Amino acid sequence: MSLDTTAPTTPDSSDGAARWQARYDAALSKGGVREADFTTLSGDTVQPVYGPGLHGIPAPSSEEEKARMERIGWPGEFPFTRGLYPTGYRGRTWTIRQFAGFGNAVQTNERYKMILARGGGGLSVAFDMPTLMGHDSDESLSLGEVGHCGVAIDSAADMETLFDDIKLDEVTTSMTISGPAVPVFCMYLVAAERQGADLGSLNGTLQTDIFKEYIAQKEWLFEPQPHLRLIGDLMEYCAENIPAYKPLSVSGYHIREAGSTAAQELAYTLADGFAYVELGLSRGMDVDVFAPGLSFFFDAHVDFFEEIAKFRAARRIWARWLRDVYGATTDKAQWLRFHTQTAGVSLTAQQPYNNVVRTAVEALAAVLGGTNSLHTNALDETLALPTEQSAEIALRTQQVLMEETGVANVADPLGGSWYVEALTDQIEAEAEAIFERIKDLGVVGRDAGASGVVEHEIGPMTSGILRGIEDGWFMAEIADSSFTYQIALEKGEKRVVGVNVLTESVSHELDILRVSHEVEREQVRVLAERRADRDDAAVRGALARMLEVSRTTDNMIPAMLEAARAEATLGEICNALRDEWGVYREPARF
């Protein structure tokens, strides 16, 4: 078996093939290709990419064929339908980033160390419901919820424990939280400071996507404008101080899990992303500087080819809009980089071992669609948080795909498939039609209402999203799609093994992870001790300064960082801002 140490073959007379070959050769000369076995199981050599003009495949001859190839493109070139890099996964495989969090910071720290020790490439933090809603563990609204759907984080001290003996400047960390994302991020920075890390070198992703909360997940704190103020501050702060860190992960995952179609997931997610681009531009930021700090988070559902087409269309749409609408001139600013999680909503409590198969198929779709990082769900997640054993199976699923199947040997192996290309075009067209509908919803000249937040000029996509949230349009559209699917399921038109077909089973009851209520009692006890040990005057002063800054146009991140350093709790920071800005209550819809 041979290693790939030389350029593959001389391209035929095709401009596209020649362009790709030049990019690949440049990457190869710089050591940008892994030393690995790029052959089939039988020992046959596999080429880095396939397409017209390479490896004996005829170059496009007619003008129509040439135009079609320009639309599809080649890996590493605009519009990036076939991937961001000419090397595909030969240059770098996707990051295995398993989503995990339960109980308290000590317990989750142990799970992280297990994931890293067994080959995980990055961490992804799941927070419990009180943390996601900006509440402390000892608040009445937190009763019974502490540590149950993720890890409980009350202060920077908890964040420090969460990453104990895990060097934050050596591992990429994703945090899935939006409403209180900014104060949680400040606590993460304080934990990194206490490790002695260089904050400027940190790399990771913060979700921060408040639009999808109003559209789907419903975990917000304030009205949209105060959230957008904080998001804009965070974008500026990271662009200036932590250039590798991605302060926004625009999430379609929760939109799909709420019941949307693939096209709706794609369109609503990218529209949200366009709105955040408009936010950066409204602040006078350079799109070529801040756009690379935007990343995306998609669902990989069980319809194999539709998902692959969705991912390919997403890259193409984003690149075209960033270049032609928002003026991005660099490749990195036009790149859509995304994390994928397999579809939790596709998992079933009935015959739960079938979920391993579903997850493997979904993960393969994400990989063939060119995902940059991936989380695979565990088989027992319809019943509880994953056990250590089921988490290991989920991790090994990715590793089998990466190490045994050969899918990382070729860039965009399904590119040029009549079916895949037709699906890609179709889902792109559906998304573009939805964009026009969202923009039509928009109005110009909104005011800040009761929030008192100074508002920047908003763009057409932002305006449409805000109106769609106010009018319940997104919620209604997703509800209609979800209802249509449910009717098809109940009629047997959509078949789910173990649910409405092939229901006989010998499966036994699973042992599931149960979070003890002692976790909550211990978390509350430790929180009380920390409050007793800290300097209350310093906390009050830091919170007061944070509120002073909130009434100006100054960036709020430095003041919030000071509050986190003083061990102000998440609830104290969020409640101070709730008192200042008010809370958002969704209008009733019938």
C-alpha positions in Angstrom: 0.0 0.0 0.0 1.3 3.4 -1.0 1.3 6.8 0.6 0.3 9.9 -1.3 3.6 11.8 -1.7 3.3 13.1 -5.3 0.8 15.0 -7.3 -1.7 12.6 -8.9 -1.9 13.1 -12.7 -1.5 15.8 -15.3 -5.0 17.3 -16.0 -6.5 17.1 -19.4 -7.4 20.3 -21.3 -9.9 21.7 -18.7 -9.5 25.1 -17.1 -11.3 23.9 -14.0 -9.2 20.7 -13.6 -6.0 22.8 -14.2 -7.0 25.3 -11.5 -7.7 22.5 -9.0 -4.5 20.8 -9.8 -2.5 24.0 -9.2 -4.2 24.4 -5.8 -3.6 20.8 -4.9 0.1 20.9 -5.9 0.5 24.0 -3.8 -1.0 22.3 -0.7 1.1 19.2 -1.3 4.3 21.3 -1.5 3.5 22.9 1.8 2.9 19.6 3.6 -0.9 20.2 3.5 -1.7 16.6 2.7 -1.8 13.9 5.4 0.6 10.9 5.2 -2.0 8.2 4.9 -3.0 5.1 2.9 -5.0 6.5 0.0 -6.0 3.2 -1.5 -9.0 1.0 -1.5 -9.3 -2.0 0.8 -8.1 -4.1 -2.2 -5.0 -1.9 -2.7 -6.0 0.2 -5.7 -4.9 3.8 -5.7 -7.6 6.4 -5.1 -7.2 9.9 -6.6 -7.8 13.1 -4.5 -10.8 14.2 -6.6 -12.7 13.1 -9.7 -14.2 15.2 -12.4 -14.2 16.3 -16.1 -10.6 16.7 -17.3 -9.0 14.4 -14.7 -8.1 10.7 -14.7 -9.4 9.9 -18.1 -12.8 11.6 -17.6 -13.5 13.7 -20.7 -13.3 17.4 -20.3 -16.5 19.4 -20.8 -16.9 20.1 -24.5 -20.1 22.1 -25.0 -20.7 25.5 -23.6 -23.6 24.0 -21.6 -21.3 21.4 -20.0 -18.7 24.1 -19.2 -21.3 26.3 -17.6 -22.6 23.4 -15.5 -19.1 22.6 -14.3 -18.5 26.3 -13.4 -21.6 26.2 -11.3 -20.5 23.0 -9.5 -16.9 24.2 -9.3 -14.0 22.2 -7.8 -12.9 21.7 -4.2 -11.2 24.8 -2.9 -12.7 27.3 -5.4 -15.7 29.5 -5.5 -18.6 28.7 -5.1 -17.2 25.9 -2.8 -20.1 23.5 -3.7 -17.5 20.7 -3.6 -15.8 21.8 -0.4 -13.6 24.5 1.0 -10.2 22.9 0.4 -8.6 21.4 -2.7 -7.4 18.5 -0.6 -10.7 17.6 1.0 -10.2 15.4 4.0 -6.8 14.4 2.7 -5.6 17.7 4.1 -7.4 17.4 7.4 -10.2 15.2 8.5 -13.2 16.5 10.2 -13.0 17.3 14.0 -14.6 14.7 16.2 -16.4 16.9 18.6 -18.7 15.0 21.0 -21.4 17.1 22.7 -21.4 16.3 26.5 -22.4 17.7 29.8 -24.3 16.5 32.8 -24.4 16.9 36.6 -21.8 19.2 37.9 -18.5 20.5 36.5 -16.5 17.7 38.2 -18.5 14.9 36.6 -18.5 16.5 33.2 -14.7 17.2 33.4 -14.3 13.4 33.9 -16.4 12.7 30.8 -14.4 15.2 28.7 -11.1 13.5 29.7 -12.6 10.2 28.7 -13.6 11.6 25.3 -10.2 13.1 24.7 -8.4 10.0 25.8 -10.4 7.9 23.4 -9.7 10.0 20.3 -12.0 13.0 20.5 -10.6 16.0 18.7 -12.5 18.8 20.5 -15.0 19.5 23.2 -18.6 20.6 23.0 -20.3 21.8 26.1 -23.9 20.9 26.9 -25.4 23.1 29.6 -28.3 22.4 31.9 -31.6 24.3 31.6 -31.0 26.8 34.4 -27.7 27.8 32.8 -29.3 28.0 29.3 -31.9 30.4 30.8 -29.4 32.5 32.7 -30.5 31.3 36.2 -28.4 30.2 39.2 -28.8 26.8 40.6 -30.3 28.0 43.8 -33.1 30.0 42.1 -36.7 28.7 42.5 -37.0 28.3 38.7 -34.1 25.9 38.8 -35.6 23.4 41.2 -35.4 19.9 39.8 -33.5 20.9 36.7 -29.9 21.3 37.9 -27.5 19.1 36.0 -30.2 17.1 34.2 -29.9 18.1 30.5 -26.3 19.3 30.7 -23.7 20.7 33.2 -24.6 23.3 35.8 -22.4 26.4 35.5 -23.0 29.2 38.0 -19.7 31.2 37.9 -16.2 31.3 36.6 -15.1 29.0 39.4 -17.4 26.3 37.9 -15.9 26.9 34.4 -12.4 26.6 35.9 -13.4 23.2 37.4 -15.1 22.1 34.1 -11.7 22.4 32.3 -9.4 21.3 35.1 -6.3 19.7 33.6 -7.6 20.5 30.1 -5.5 23.2 28.5 -7.9 25.6 26.8 -5.2 27.0 24.5 -4.5 23.5 23.2 -8.1 22.2 22.6 -10.9 23.8 20.6 -14.1 24.2 22.6 -17.6 24.7 21.4 -20.3 25.9 23.8 -24.0 25.5 22.8 -25.7 28.3 24.5 -27.4 31.5 23.1 -29.4 33.6 25.6 -26.7 34.0 28.3 -23.9 33.2 25.8 -21.9 36.3 26.4 -21.5 36.1 30.2 -20.8 32.4 29.9 -18.1 33.3 27.4 -16.6 35.8 29.8 -16.4 33.0 32.5 -14.7 30.8 29.9 -12.1 33.5 29.4 -11.6 33.9 33.1 -11.0 30.1 33.4 -8.4 30.4 30.6 -6.7 33.3 32.4 -6.5 31.3 35.6 -4.8 28.5 33.6 -2.2 31.0 32.4 -3.4 30.7 28.8 -2.8 33.3 26.1 -6.3 34.5 25.5 -5.4 35.7 22.0 -4.6 32.1 21.0 -7.9 30.6 22.1 -9.8 28.7 19.4 -13.4 27.5 19.6 -17.0 28.4 18.9 -19.8 30.0 20.9 -23.3 29.5 19.6 -24.8 33.0 20.5 -27.4 32.6 17.8 -30.4 34.4 19.3 -32.6 34.4 16.2 -33.0 30.6 16.2 -34.1 30.9 19.9 -37.1 33.0 18.9 -37.7 30.8 15.8 -37.3 27.4 17.4 -35.7 26.7 20.7 -37.2 29.4 22.9 -34.3 30.1 25.2 -34.0 33.9 25.3 -33.5 36.5 28.0 -34.5 39.8 26.5 -36.2 41.3 23.4 -34.1 40.9 20.2 -32.4 44.3 20.2 -30.5 43.9 23.6 -29.3 40.5 22.4 -28.1 41.9 19.1 -26.3 44.7 21.1 -24.4 42.0 23.0 -23.7 39.9 19.9 -22.3 42.9 18.1 -20.1 43.7 21.0 -18.9 40.1 21.1 -18.1 40.1 17.4 -16.1 43.3 17.7 -14.2 42.0 20.8 -13.3 38.7 19.2 -12.2 40.2 15.9 -9.9 42.5 17.8 -8.6 40.3 20.5 -9.2 36.6 19.8 -9.0 36.3 16.0 -9.2 32.5 15.8 -12.3 32.3 18.0 -15.7 32.1 16.3 -18.2 34.1 18.4 -21.2 33.0 16.4 -22.4 29.5 15.4 -25.6 30.1 13.4 -27.7 27.1 14.3 -30.1 25.3 12.0 -30.0 22.2 14.2 -32.7 23.3 16.5 -34.8 24.6 13.6 -34.8 21.2 12.1 -35.4 19.4 15.4 -38.5 21.6 15.8 -40.0 20.1 12.7 -38.8 22.1 9.7 -38.0 20.6 6.3 -34.5 20.5 5.0 -35.0 23.5 2.8 -36.5 25.5 5.7 -33.6 24.5 8.0 -31.2 25.7 5.3 -33.0 28.9 4.4 -33.8 30.1 8.0 -30.3 29.3 9.1 -28.6 31.2 6.3 -31.0 34.1 6.6 -30.0 34.3 10.2 -26.4 34.3 9.2 -27.0 37.1 6.6 -28.7 39.1 9.4 -25.5 38.8 11.6 -23.5 39.9 8.6 -25.7 42.9 8.4 -25.2 43.5 12.1 -21.4 43.5 11.6 -21.6 45.9 8.7 -23.9 48.2 10.6 -21.1 48.6 13.1 -18.6 49.5 10.5 -16.8 46.2 10.7 -14.9 44.9 7.7 -16.8 41.9 6.3 -13.5 40.2 5.3 -12.4 40.4 8.9 -15.5 39.4 10.8 -17.2 37.0 8.4 -14.6 34.2 9.0 -15.7 34.3 12.7 -19.1 33.1 11.7 -19.7 29.3 11.7 -22.7 27.2 11.3 -24.4 24.2 13.0 -26.6 21.9 11.0 -28.7 18.8 11.6 -27.9 15.6 9.7 -31.2 13.8 9.2 -31.8 10.3 8.0 -32.7 11.1 4.3 -29.2 10.4 3.1 -29.0 12.2 -0.3 -31.2 15.1 0.7 -28.8 15.9 3.6 -25.7 15.7 1.4 -27.4 18.1 -1.1 -28.4 20.5 1.7 -24.8 20.8 2.9 -23.4 21.4 -0.7 -26.1 24.0 -1.4 -25.4 25.7 1.8 -21.7 26.4 0.9 -22.7 27.6 -2.6 -25.5 30.0 -1.4 -23.3 31.5 1.4 -20.3 32.1 -0.9 -22.4 33.8 -3.5 -24.3 36.0 -1.1 -21.2 37.0 0.8 -19.5 38.0 -2.4 -22.3 39.5 -4.4 -24.6 41.0 -1.7 -22.2 41.8 1.2 -19.0 42.5 -0.7 -16.7 39.9 0.8 -13.5 39.6 -1.3 -11.5 36.8 0.3 -12.1 33.1 0.2 -12.2 32.8 4.0 -14.9 35.4 4.3 -16.9 33.5 1.7 -16.4 30.1 3.3 -19.3 28.4 5.1 -17.7 26.3 7.8 -20.1 24.1 9.7 -20.4 21.6 12.5 -23.0 18.8 12.2 -24.9 16.8 14.8 -26.9 13.7 13.8 -30.6 14.1 14.2 -31.8 13.6 17.8 -35.4 13.8 16.5 -34.8 10.7 14.3 -34.0 8.6 17.3 -36.7 6.3 18.8 -37.4 5.0 22.2 -38.7 1.9 20.6 -36.0 -0.6 19.6 -33.3 1.9 20.7 -30.4 -0.2 19.2 -31.7 0.8 15.7 -30.5 4.3 16.6 -26.9 3.2 16.1 -27.7 2.5 12.5 -29.6 5.8 12.0 -26.7 7.7 13.5 -24.1 6.0 11.3 -26.1 6.8 8.2 -26.6 10.4 9.3 -22.9 10.8 10.1 -21.9 9.4 6.7 -24.2 12.0 5.0 -22.5 14.8 7.0 -19.1 13.5 6.0 -20.0 13.1 2.3 -21.5 16.6 2.5 -18.1 18.0 3.7 -18.7 18.8 7.4 -15.9 20.4 9.3 -16.7 18.8 12.6 -19.2 16.2 13.8 -21.1 15.0 16.8 -22.8 11.6 16.7 -25.7 11.0 19.0 -25.9 8.1 21.4 -28.5 5.4 21.1 -30.1 6.1 24.5 -30.6 9.9 24.1 -34.4 9.6 23.7 -34.5 8.3 27.2 -31.8 10.1 29.1 -28.3 11.6 28.8 -25.8 9.1 27.4 -24.1 6.5 29.5 -20.4 6.2 29.2 -20.8 3.1 27.1 -23.3 4.6 24.7 -21.1 7.7 24.4 -18.2 5.5 23.5 -20.3 3.7 20.8 -21.2 7.2 19.4 -17.6 8.2 19.3 -16.5 4.9 17.7 -19.1 5.4 15.0 -17.2 8.4 13.7 -13.9 6.7 14.1 -15.0 3.7 12.0 -16.1 6.1 9.3 -12.8 7.9 9.4 -10.5 5.0 9.7 -12.1 2.1 7.9 -14.5 3.2 5.1 -12.2 5.3 2.8 -14.6 8.3 2.8 -11.8 10.6 3.8 -9.7 9.7 0.7 -11.6 11.7 -2.0 -13.0 15.2 -2.0 -16.7 15.4 -2.7 -17.0 11.8 -3.9 -20.6 12.2 -5.0 -19.9 15.4 -7.0 -21.2 15.1 -10.5 -23.9 12.5 -9.6 -27.0 13.5 -11.6 -29.2 12.8 -8.6 -27.0 14.7 -6.1 -26.5 17.7 -8.4 -30.2 17.9 -9.2 -31.1 17.7 -5.5 -28.5 20.4 -4.7 -30.0 22.7 -7.3 -33.5 22.0 -6.1 -32.8 22.7 -2.4 -30.9 25.8 -3.4 -33.9 27.1 -5.4 -36.3 26.4 -2.5 -34.0 28.3 -0.1 -33.7 31.3 -2.4 -37.5 31.5 -2.7 -37.7 31.5 1.1 -35.1 34.3 1.3 -37.4 36.4 -0.9 -40.3 35.7 1.4 -38.4 36.7 4.5 -37.2 40.0 2.9 -40.8 40.7 1.9 -41.8 40.5 5.6 -39.4 43.2 6.5 -40.1 46.8 7.3 -37.8 49.8 7.6 -37.5 52.1 10.6 -38.0 50.0 13.7 -37.4 51.6 17.0 -35.9 50.2 20.1 -39.1 50.0 22.1 -38.9 49.8 25.8 -35.5 48.2 25.8 -33.6 51.5 25.7 -30.9 50.0 23.6 -29.3 52.2 21.0 -30.1 50.6 17.7 -27.9 50.5 14.6 -29.4 50.6 11.2 -30.7 47.2 10.2 -30.5 45.5 6.9 -33.3 43.9 4.8 -32.8 40.4 6.0 -32.6 41.4 9.6 -35.8 43.4 9.2 -37.6 40.5 7.7 -36.5 38.1 10.4 -37.6 40.5 13.2 -41.0 40.9 11.6 -41.3 37.1 11.1 -40.5 36.6 14.8 -43.0 39.2 15.9 -45.8 37.9 13.6 -45.1 34.2 14.5 -44.4 33.5 10.8 -41.5 31.2 11.4 -43.3 29.3 14.1 -46.3 28.8 11.9 -44.3 27.6 8.9 -42.4 25.0 11.0 -45.6 23.9 12.7 -47.2 23.3 9.3 -44.2 21.2 8.1 -44.2 19.2 11.4 -47.9 18.6 11.1 -47.6 17.4 7.5 -44.9 14.9 8.5 -46.9 13.6 11.5 -49.9 13.0 9.4 -47.8 11.0 6.9 -46.3 9.0 9.7 -49.7 8.2 11.2 -51.0 7.1 7.8 -47.9 4.9 7.3 -46.8 6.9 4.3 -43.5 7.6 6.1 -42.2 4.4 7.7 -40.0 4.3 10.8 -38.7 0.9 11.8 -39.9 -0.1 15.2 -42.5 2.6 15.4 -45.1 2.1 12.7 -43.5 -0.9 10.9 -41.6 -4.0 12.0 -42.5 -3.4 15.7 -41.7 -6.9 16.9 -38.5 -6.9 18.9 -36.3 -8.9 21.3 -34.6 -5.7 22.7 -34.3 -5.5 26.4 -34.7 -2.4 28.6 -31.6 -0.2 28.5 -29.6 0.9 31.6 -29.7 4.6 31.4 -27.8 7.5 33.1 -29.7 9.0 36.0 -28.5 12.3 37.5 -29.0 12.2 41.3 -30.8 15.0 43.0 -27.8 15.1 45.3 -26.1 16.9 42.4 -28.4 19.8 42.8 -28.1 19.9 46.6 -24.3 19.8 46.3 -24.3 22.5 43.6 -26.4 24.8 45.7 -24.1 24.2 48.7 -21.0 25.0 46.8 -22.6 28.1 45.3 -23.4 29.3 48.8 -19.8 28.8 50.0 -18.5 30.7 47.0 -20.8 33.6 47.7 -19.7 33.7 51.3 -16.0 33.6 50.4 -16.0 36.3 47.6 -15.7 40.1 47.9 -19.3 41.2 47.7 -18.4 44.9 47.4 -16.3 44.0 44.3 -19.2 42.1 42.8 -21.6 44.9 43.4 -19.2 47.4 41.9 -18.5 45.3 38.8 -22.2 44.8 38.2 -22.9 48.5 38.6 -20.1 49.3 36.1 -21.5 46.8 33.7 -24.9 48.5 33.8 -23.3 51.9 33.3 -21.6 50.7 30.2 -24.9 49.1 29.0 -26.4 52.7 28.9 -23.7 53.8 26.5 -22.5 52.6 23.1 -19.2 51.3 24.6 -18.4 47.6 24.2 -19.8 45.6 27.2 -17.4 42.7 27.1 -14.6 44.2 29.2 -17.0 45.2 32.0 -18.7 41.8 31.9 -15.3 40.2 32.1 -14.6 42.2 35.3 -17.9 40.9 36.8 -16.9 37.3 36.0 -13.5 37.8 37.5 -15.1 39.0 40.7 -17.1 35.8 40.8 -20.5 37.4 40.0 -22.8 34.5 39.2 -24.5 33.9 35.9 -27.9 34.7 37.5 -26.6 37.9 39.0 -25.3 39.2 35.7 -28.4 38.1 33.7 -30.8 39.4 36.4 -29.1 42.8 36.4 -29.6 43.0 32.7 -33.2 41.8 32.9 -33.9 44.6 35.3 -32.2 47.1 33.0 -33.6 45.8 29.6 -36.8 43.9 30.6 -37.7 40.4 29.5 -39.2 39.1 26.3 -42.5 37.3 26.3 -43.6 35.6 23.1 -47.0 36.7 21.8 -49.7 34.0 22.0 -50.5 32.4 18.7 -53.5 30.2 17.9 
